[in-house]
Amino acid sequence: MTRIKAACAAWRHRQGPFEDRGDVPGWVLITLMTAGLVAAIWAVAGPALTGLFDDAIASVTGA
């Protein structure tokens, strides 16, 4: 077990400090902005898309 700990410590030392932890707040902001854009586009284009879908289904089913 001591050899494993020593090997892990040596590997961490060679890799350097783990300063790059990712940009979590940035990804949260991107996710929220994407959700906002989808909601805005859906609010504007929702009725047209619903009508288009209903027409397509009606043409396929013959209703």
N, C-alpha and C positions, 0 to 999 in steps of 0.2 A: 504494500500500500504506500509505503514511503517513496518507492521509486516512481509510482504513478503521480504522486503529489509533486515530486521534484521535476518530473517531465512536464507536467502542466504549468508549473511555475516558470520553467525555462521557456516554454512556448509563449506564455503571456509576456515574458520579458522581451523576447525577440519581436513580438507583434507590436509592442509599444502601448502607450496608454489608450484606453477605449474612450476617446473624447467624442467620437462621432456616434451619437446615440440615435440619430435620425431626427426628423423634423416633425414631431407629432402635432404640435399646434398648426403647422402649415398644412398637414394632411387633413386635420379637422376642418380648417377653413376651406380647403378645396372641396371637401365633402359637403359642407353646408352651402357653399356657393353653387355647387352642382344641383343640389336638391332645390335651391331657390330658383335656378334657371329652369329646371324641369317643371316646377309648379307654375312659374310665370308663362312658359310656353303652353302648358296644358290649359291654363286659364284662357289664353287667347285662342288656341287652335282646337281645344277640346270639342266644342260643338261641331266644327267642320270635320274633324276626324271621326266623331261618332256617326255623323251622317254618311260619310264615306264608307265606314265599316258596315253600317246597316244596308246601304245600297249594294255593297259587294255580296253580303250574305243573302240578300233578297234575290240577286241575280243568279246565285248558285243554287239556291233552294227552289227557285221558281215561285216564290211567294209574292 
